Amino acid sequence: MKAEPERWKLHRDSYQSQVDELKSEISEYERLINCDISKPLKIQIDSLNKLLNALIKARLAAKISQQELADILGIDEERVQEYEDTDYQCASFVEILEVSTTLIATEAGLIESAASASIVIRFFQKLNKIPMAKNASLS
């Protein structure tokens, strides 16, 4: 590969990009688990697509284990693991509302979007008032 310097540089740059991304994810994880839960924590949400991932970050910041969240919700820990392993893609809309309401109610790890946390909170409060079947899904 060293005989082809441009190809070698592309591979190296690709690996470096992955290392940088991993370092960034580790840094964010450490920030979440080491935060002071008595102070609001900002979790940046750049798009609605990132909102579901913010639920995982909010749980970590609130220092709530998957088991504790499952106990609060009255479900099995395996279900919470499945939610998080799939970035909530397997969760129904109602289940997502239940998780978000629970995490917002803890007052720790509050989600703050670029606009403000109150927008997200009002969004979920309004959605929570919409009658839906238990099996309603986002997919």
Backbone as CSV, one residue per row, in Angstrom:
resi,resn,N_x,N_y,N_z,CA_x,CA_y,CA_z,C_x,C_y,C_z
1,MET,0.821,-1.186,0.000,0.000,0.000,0.000,0.868,1.253,0.000
2,LYS,2.046,1.191,0.604,2.924,2.361,0.634,3.379,2.747,-0.764
3,ALA,3.275,1.823,-1.708,3.642,2.131,-3.084,2.618,3.073,-3.713
4,GLU,1.427,3.125,-3.128,0.372,3.994,-3.623,0.059,5.037,-2.547
5,PRO,0.826,6.120,-2.504,0.695,7.098,-1.422,-0.697,7.726,-1.287
6,GLU,-1.358,7.988,-2.396,-2.687,8.610,-2.314,-3.704,7.655,-1.689
7,ARG,-3.641,6.401,-2.087,-4.554,5.398,-1.528,-4.253,5.195,-0.046
8,TRP,-2.995,5.147,0.308,-2.596,4.993,1.704,-3.113,6.164,2.537
9,LYS,-2.983,7.387,1.998,-3.464,8.574,2.711,-4.982,8.525,2.896
10,LEU,-5.708,8.075,1.882,-7.161,7.956,2.009,-7.543,6.979,3.112
11,HIS,-6.860,5.847,3.163,-7.129,4.860,4.218,-6.798,5.440,5.591
12,ARG,-5.664,6.091,5.692,-5.246,6.681,6.959,-6.237,7.743,7.413
13,ASP,-6.660,8.596,6.487,-7.632,9.639,6.818,-8.966,9.036,7.252
14,SER,-9.360,7.951,6.600,-10.599,7.269,6.964,-10.511,6.720,8.384
15,TYR,-9.399,6.075,8.704,-9.200,5.536,10.057,-9.137,6.662,11.085
16,GLN,-8.473,7.744,10.728,-8.364,8.875,11.652,-9.742,9.475,11.933
17,SER,-10.577,9.550,10.921,-11.939,10.060,11.082,-12.732,9.183,12.052
18,GLN,-12.583,7.875,11.931,-13.270,6.953,12.839,-12.747,7.095,14.265
19,VAL,-11.449,7.265,14.420,-10.853,7.462,15.743,-11.370,8.758,16.356
20,ASP,-11.417,9.822,15.573,-11.915,11.110,16.068,-13.367,11.010,16.508
21,GLU,-14.181,10.319,15.726,-15.593,10.143,16.068,-15.744,9.339,17.362
22,LEU,-14.951,8.290,17.498,-14.987,7.473,18.712,-14.561,8.284,19.932
23,LYS,-13.508,9.087,19.783,-13.062,9.944,20.888,-14.159,10.920,21.292
24,SER,-14.855,11.465,20.322,-15.946,12.399,20.591,-17.081,11.702,21.342
25,GLU,-17.420,10.485,20.932,-18.483,9.733,21.600,-18.085,9.382,23.035
26,ILE,-16.829,9.011,23.246,-16.343,8.694,24.591,-16.385,9.939,25.465
27,SER,-15.958,11.055,24.924,-15.975,12.315,25.662,-17.402,12.685,26.068
28,GLU,-18.352,12.545,25.155,-19.746,12.866,25.473,-20.292,11.908,26.530
29,TYR,-19.980,10.629,26.409,-20.433,9.642,27.399,-19.891,9.992,28.784
30,GLU,-18.609,10.327,28.869,-18.010,10.689,30.155,-18.657,11.954,30.722
31,ARG,-18.985,12.903,29.862,-19.664,14.120,30.310,-21.035,13.777,30.892
32,LEU,-21.740,12.858,30.264,-23.074,12.477,30.721,-23.031,11.742,32.056
33,ILE,-22.116,10.787,32.182,-22.106,9.993,33.419,-21.464,10.732,34.586
34,ASN,-20.702,11.772,34.310,-20.034,12.511,35.379,-20.710,13.842,35.702
35,CYS,-21.876,14.100,35.124,-22.523,15.389,35.351,-23.117,15.452,36.751
36,ASP,-23.293,16.664,37.220,-23.926,16.930,38.509,-25.430,16.982,38.258
37,ILE,-26.175,15.992,38.777,-27.607,15.918,38.465,-28.424,17.019,39.137
38,SER,-27.789,17.785,40.018,-28.518,18.897,40.631,-28.548,20.121,39.716
39,LYS,-27.786,20.070,38.637,-27.744,21.179,37.684,-28.281,20.705,36.339
40,PRO,-29.012,21.570,35.635,-29.513,21.182,34.310,-28.353,20.863,33.358
41,LEU,-28.559,19.880,32.542,-27.553,19.486,31.564,-28.119,19.731,30.174
42,LYS,-27.331,20.355,29.326,-27.765,20.602,27.960,-27.413,19.402,27.104
43,ILE,-28.418,18.885,26.419,-28.218,17.836,25.424,-28.686,18.423,24.110
44,GLN,-27.739,18.697,23.245,-28.029,19.362,21.980,-28.773,18.414,21.049
45,ILE,-29.884,18.886,20.513,-30.655,18.122,19.532,-30.684,18.946,18.254
46,ASP,-29.940,18.496,17.266,-29.832,19.246,16.020,-31.001,19.004,15.072
47,SER,-31.681,17.878,15.249,-32.822,17.569,14.394,-33.762,16.646,15.149
48,LEU,-34.978,16.530,14.652,-35.955,15.659,15.279,-35.473,14.209,15.255
49,ASN,-34.684,13.851,14.254,-34.156,12.495,14.166,-33.258,12.142,15.354
50,LYS,-32.620,13.150,15.945,-31.711,12.923,17.072,-32.443,12.900,18.408
51,LEU,-33.734,13.202,18.396,-34.495,13.279,19.637,-34.530,11.938,20.368
52,LEU,-34.716,10.851,19.638,-34.803,9.548,20.275,-33.476,9.164,20.919
53,ASN,-32.370,9.509,20.274,-31.056,9.258,20.860,-30.860,10.080,22.129
54,ALA,-31.499,11.237,22.186,-31.404,12.097,23.368,-32.051,11.443,24.585
55,LEU,-33.009,10.539,24.372,-33.611,9.826,25.500,-32.568,8.964,26.208
56,ILE,-31.694,8.350,25.453,-30.628,7.536,26.038,-29.673,8.432,26.809
57,LYS,-29.313,9.558,26.212,-28.403,10.493,26.870,-29.025,11.043,28.151
58,ALA,-30.324,11.343,28.104,-31.003,11.875,29.289,-31.022,10.841,30.409
59,ARG,-31.227,9.570,30.069,-31.210,8.514,31.090,-29.840,8.414,31.733
60,LEU,-28.794,8.463,30.924,-27.429,8.396,31.459,-27.135,9.586,32.357
61,ALA,-27.516,10.769,31.901,-27.253,11.985,32.669,-28.034,11.996,33.984
62,ALA,-29.224,11.400,33.971,-30.044,11.340,35.180,-29.553,10.246,36.124
63,LYS,-28.546,9.494,35.669,-27.975,8.403,36.453,-29.031,7.358,36.824
64,ILE,-29.884,7.083,35.841,-30.914,6.054,35.973,-30.457,4.856,35.154
65,SER,-30.388,3.701,35.784,-29.993,2.495,35.058,-31.154,2.018,34.188
66,GLN,-30.847,1.138,33.266,-31.907,0.563,32.438,-32.907,-0.179,33.316
67,GLN,-32.411,-0.856,34.344,-33.297,-1.577,35.260,-34.215,-0.614,36.012
68,GLU,-33.658,0.502,36.479,-34.471,1.490,37.199,-35.543,2.082,36.290
69,LEU,-35.176,2.403,35.049,-36.156,2.937,34.104,-37.243,1.900,33.845
70,ALA,-36.844,0.658,33.673,-37.821,-0.415,33.449,-38.768,-0.539,34.641
71,ASP,-38.235,-0.458,35.851,-39.073,-0.555,37.052,-40.085,0.586,37.105
72,ILE,-39.632,1.806,36.796,-40.526,2.971,36.803,-41.636,2.793,35.767
73,LEU,-41.257,2.266,34.594,-42.219,2.098,33.504,-43.086,0.851,33.667
74,GLY,-42.657,-0.059,34.568,-43.403,-1.298,34.764,-43.202,-2.297,33.638
75,ILE,-41.990,-2.299,33.059,-41.669,-3.234,31.977,-40.386,-3.973,32.326
76,ASP,-40.028,-4.957,31.522,-38.790,-5.710,31.739,-37.582,-4.889,31.309
77,GLU,-36.462,-5.098,31.986,-35.218,-4.415,31.626,-34.823,-4.733,30.191
78,GLU,-35.095,-5.948,29.741,-34.750,-6.348,28.378,-35.443,-5.454,27.349
79,ARG,-36.644,-4.978,27.684,-37.375,-4.104,26.756,-36.663,-2.755,26.638
80,VAL,-36.190,-2.217,27.760,-35.441,-0.956,27.733,-34.146,-1.151,26.943
81,GLN,-33.477,-2.287,27.151,-32.259,-2.579,26.390,-32.562,-2.616,24.897
82,GLU,-33.675,-3.237,24.543,-34.065,-3.311,23.130,-34.345,-1.920,22.573
83,TYR,-35.043,-1.082,23.353,-35.287,0.297,22.919,-33.966,0.975,22.563
84,GLU,-33.021,0.902,23.501,-31.773,1.643,23.333,-30.869,1.029,22.275
85,ASP,-30.882,-0.289,22.170,-30.062,-0.947,21.146,-30.509,-0.568,19.737
86,THR,-31.792,-0.234,19.592,-32.330,0.110,18.273,-32.653,1.597,18.148
87,ASP,-32.110,2.422,19.065,-32.410,3.863,19.092,-33.921,4.101,19.065
88,TYR,-34.640,3.283,19.819,-36.092,3.391,19.991,-36.886,3.102,18.715
89,GLN,-36.262,2.512,17.709,-36.986,2.192,16.479,-38.014,1.085,16.702
90,CYS,-37.803,0.251,17.736,-38.743,-0.837,18.015,-39.856,-0.406,18.967
91,ALA,-39.769,0.802,19.482,-40.751,1.286,20.455,-41.945,1.917,19.748
92,SER,-43.113,1.715,20.330,-44.294,2.385,19.796,-44.239,3.847,20.185
93,PHE,-45.060,4.634,19.549,-45.121,6.057,19.836,-45.496,6.285,21.300
94,VAL,-46.446,5.534,21.787,-46.888,5.651,23.175,-45.755,5.278,24.129
95,GLU,-44.992,4.249,23.805,-43.864,3.853,24.652,-42.809,4.959,24.702
96,ILE,-42.555,5.592,23.578,-41.598,6.704,23.535,-42.096,7.848,24.414
97,LEU,-43.392,8.134,24.342,-43.965,9.178,25.195,-43.813,8.835,26.674
98,GLU,-44.025,7.577,27.022,-43.903,7.158,28.422,-42.465,7.327,28.913
99,VAL,-41.503,6.925,28.098,-40.095,7.065,28.472,-39.730,8.537,28.608
100,SER,-40.103,9.338,27.624,-39.735,10.755,27.664,-40.398,11.459,28.835
101,THR,-41.646,11.148,29.120,-42.336,11.749,30.256,-41.643,11.369,31.561
102,THR,-41.230,10.127,31.668,-40.526,9.654,32.864,-39.205,10.394,33.031
103,LEU,-38.448,10.523,31.960,-37.146,11.184,32.056,-37.299,12.678,32.321
104,ILE,-38.276,13.307,31.726,-38.512,14.727,31.983,-38.948,14.925,33.427
105,ALA,-39.743,14.007,33.945,-40.243,14.119,35.314,-39.131,13.984,36.351
106,THR,-38.014,13.373,35.989,-36.925,13.233,36.953,-36.249,14.565,37.231
107,GLU,-36.459,15.532,36.330,-35.846,16.857,36.421,-34.321,16.793,36.380
108,ALA,-33.780,15.655,36.026,-32.336,15.523,35.835,-32.125,15.095,34.392
109,GLY,-31.033,15.543,33.797,-30.779,15.177,32.415,-31.801,15.781,31.479
110,LEU,-32.302,16.971,31.807,-33.298,17.593,30.955,-32.743,17.796,29.560
111,ILE,-33.598,17.596,28.592,-33.217,17.741,27.192,-33.356,19.204,26.805
112,GLU,-32.315,19.781,26.250,-32.413,21.162,25.783,-32.054,21.206,24.305
113,SER,-32.994,21.612,23.493,-32.748,21.726,22.067,-32.065,23.053,21.792
114,ALA,-31.777,23.286,20.541,-31.164,24.554,20.178,-32.094,25.705,20.545
115,ALA,-33.398,25.513,20.454,-34.344,26.571,20.808,-34.466,26.671,22.324
116,SER,-34.983,25.624,22.978,-35.039,25.600,24.436,-35.672,24.312,24.910
117,ALA,-35.419,23.960,26.164,-35.967,22.739,26.741,-37.479,22.816,26.808
118,SER,-38.009,23.998,27.030,-39.464,24.118,27.181,-40.193,23.706,25.910
119,ILE,-39.593,23.906,24.764,-40.223,23.501,23.506,-40.377,21.989,23.472
120,VAL,-39.326,21.276,23.840,-39.373,19.814,23.836,-40.380,19.328,24.871
121,ILE,-40.361,19.930,26.061,-41.280,19.515,27.112,-42.726,19.759,26.678
122,ARG,-43.005,20.944,26.128,-44.361,21.238,25.650,-44.765,20.287,24.529
123,PHE,-43.823,19.946,23.653,-44.084,19.016,22.561,-44.574,17.683,23.111
124,PHE,-43.840,17.140,24.089,-44.228,15.852,24.654,-45.509,15.962,25.479
125,GLN,-45.709,17.070,26.150,-46.947,17.242,26.915,-48.153,17.254,25.978
126,LYS,-48.027,17.940,24.848,-49.127,17.970,23.879,-49.344,16.597,23.262
127,LEU,-48.256,15.924,22.902,-48.384,14.599,22.310,-48.998,13.618,23.298
128,ASN,-48.698,13.796,24.561,-49.213,12.902,25.589,-50.731,12.993,25.700
129,LYS,-51.324,14.111,25.253,-52.769,14.301,25.331,-53.498,13.679,24.146
130,ILE,-52.760,13.298,23.113,-53.358,12.722,21.927,-53.704,11.258,22.210
131,PRO,-54.977,10.875,22.082,-55.319,9.459,22.318,-54.752,8.589,21.214
132,MET,-54.064,7.523,21.617,-53.474,6.609,20.642,-53.601,5.186,21.144
133,ALA,-53.630,4.272,20.201,-53.654,2.867,20.563,-52.288,2.497,21.137
134,LYS,-52.250,1.545,22.053,-50.996,1.111,22.670,-50.004,0.583,21.638
135,ASN,-50.490,0.084,20.507,-49.592,-0.494,19.514,-49.239,0.483,18.399
136,ALA,-49.532,1.777,18.595,-49.165,2.774,17.583,-47.656,2.793,17.442
137,SER,-47.159,2.939,16.224,-45.718,2.862,15.978,-45.273,3.986,15.067
138,LEU,-44.001,4.392,15.220,-43.432,5.421,14.359,-42.991,4.883,13.017
139,SER,-42.821,3.570,12.927,-42.303,3.018,11.676,-43.394,2.749,10.676
